[in-house]
Amino acid sequence: MSALDVTFVTADRTVWTGEAAQVVVPAVDGSMGILPQMQPTLAILGTGTVRIIDQSGHVEQLAVEGGFVSVDSDVVTIGVDDARPVESADSRI
């Protein structure tokens, strides 16, 4: 199974880095799911939650307000000013 190589950074730190099965971001025009072998994409983020689902199904959720996401050859880069953890009752899909 192929995976996404994800790097999620803020202005002052790396928030999350590693392999993921899926990433969901709050693009300004709606929620955008990212899967392996997706076409190259660059999108502006709005306010919402970034969800990173790792290979085992664990979900990392972080609240953001703007930024960008870049996808190219299964490499996902998310850049935002700030990210805050989102508490969830269920951290698995």
Solvent accessible surface area in square Angstrom, and as a share of the most:
residue,aa,sasa,rsa
1,M,202,0.90
2,S,47,0.30
3,A,22,0.17
4,L,0,0.00
5,D,74,0.38
6,V,0,0.00
7,T,50,0.29
8,F,0,0.00
9,V,47,0.27
10,T,11,0.07
11,A,93,0.72
12,D,121,0.63
13,R,110,0.40
14,T,79,0.46
15,V,33,0.19
16,W,51,0.18
17,T,90,0.52
18,G,27,0.26
19,E,110,0.49
20,A,0,0.00
21,A,18,0.14
22,Q,55,0.24
23,V,0,0.00
24,V,26,0.15
25,V,1,0.00
26,P,17,0.11
27,A,11,0.08
28,V,101,0.58
29,D,134,0.69
30,G,39,0.38
31,S,92,0.60
32,M,35,0.16
33,G,42,0.40
34,I,0,0.00
35,L,101,0.50
36,P,31,0.19
37,Q,152,0.68
38,M,57,0.25
39,Q,140,0.62
40,P,89,0.56
41,T,41,0.24
42,L,136,0.67
43,A,20,0.15
44,I,118,0.60
45,L,3,0.02
46,G,17,0.16
47,T,106,0.61
48,G,25,0.24
49,T,47,0.27
50,V,0,0.00
51,R,81,0.30
52,I,1,0.01
53,I,10,0.05
54,D,34,0.18
55,Q,86,0.38
56,S,74,0.48
57,G,17,0.17
58,H,75,0.33
59,V,13,0.07
60,E,56,0.25
61,Q,34,0.15
62,L,9,0.04
63,A,18,0.14
64,V,1,0.00
65,E,113,0.51
66,G,20,0.19
67,G,29,0.28
68,F,85,0.35
69,V,0,0.00
70,S,35,0.23
71,V,3,0.02
72,D,78,0.40
73,S,93,0.60
74,D,33,0.17
75,V,72,0.41
76,V,0,0.00
77,T,45,0.26
78,I,0,0.00
79,G,8,0.08
80,V,10,0.06
81,D,117,0.61
82,D,71,0.37
83,A,3,0.02
84,R,113,0.41
85,P,101,0.63
86,V,55,0.31
87,E,159,0.71
88,S,55,0.35
89,A,120,0.93
90,D,97,0.50
91,S,49,0.32
92,R,138,0.50
93,I,134,0.68
